Every structure is written in structure tokens, then in C-alpha cells.
Amino acid sequence: MHELKTTSEVMDALGGNPGVAKLTGSKPKAVWNWRSFDKFPSNTYAVMIVALQERGKTAPASLWGMKSPEVAS
């Protein structure tokens, strides 16, 4: 699976601003602002991760302010 590293990469993979607005049920102006943010709103995590997986892509949970589970060594 291809991992995306930035909010802009995620948004491009999900159809740009219009696609993300429709997917998340968010206002276009709010979505437009996300491109310049380091993180998406956490309430968009589940829907966006599923949509990315359907496209063969993934992104770190930290892009939504989530902590990733630590892997035991």
C-alpha cells in the first residue's frame, strides 16, 4: 500500500477539495483550509482512512492527531 505523508497528498488522492468535502460532509471553505494544516480534524479519520484503503493508499494516523499504537520490540 502506498503511504501518503501530507494532508495535501491525502486530499489529492481523495478527489481534491470537492471530493474531500463530499466524503466528510464538510463545507468547502473548511476543506480548503485543511491543505495548509499539519492535521485534519480527528472526526474525519475513519471515513478518510477507509476511502484511502479503497484506493490502495494509507496515511499515518498522526495526520489526524491520533497516536499510532506502539509496536512491541
Secondary structure, DSSP 4 states (H G I P E B T S, - for coil): -EEP-SHHHHHHHTTHHHHHHHHHT--HHHHHHHTTSSS--GGGHHHHHHHHHHTTEE--GGGGTPPPPPPP-
